[in-house]
Amino acid sequence: MPPWRRLLAMLNWRPVYDIEQETEQLRIRSLESEKRTKQLESEFELRELERDRRLKLLKIENKRLAELESRLDALLLNADSSSQTPPATGSN
């Protein structure tokens, strides 16, 4: 056996070990990335639900305000048509 091979054997160096370690690190990073992606998706879905809820509430409020506005317009129209001009006084 050549001297460098004996030295490597003595150190118990395995080129596959480095590859195994890198593969394990990549697997761990991949799992962390998947976990973070799922977390972000959940947060996004919660924000969408909250946005939809607020939008629904705003639509209800807009409808209520439109009804109140139409009632107010009707009251103002009724008040204008029923109001009479005050009689003229002869104070000249």
Secondary structure, DSSP 4 states (H G I P E B T S, - for coil): --HHHHHHHHHT--HHHHHHHHHHHHHHHHHHHHHHHHHHHHHHHHHHHHHHHHHHHHHHHHHHHHHHHHHHHHHHHHHHHH--PPPP----
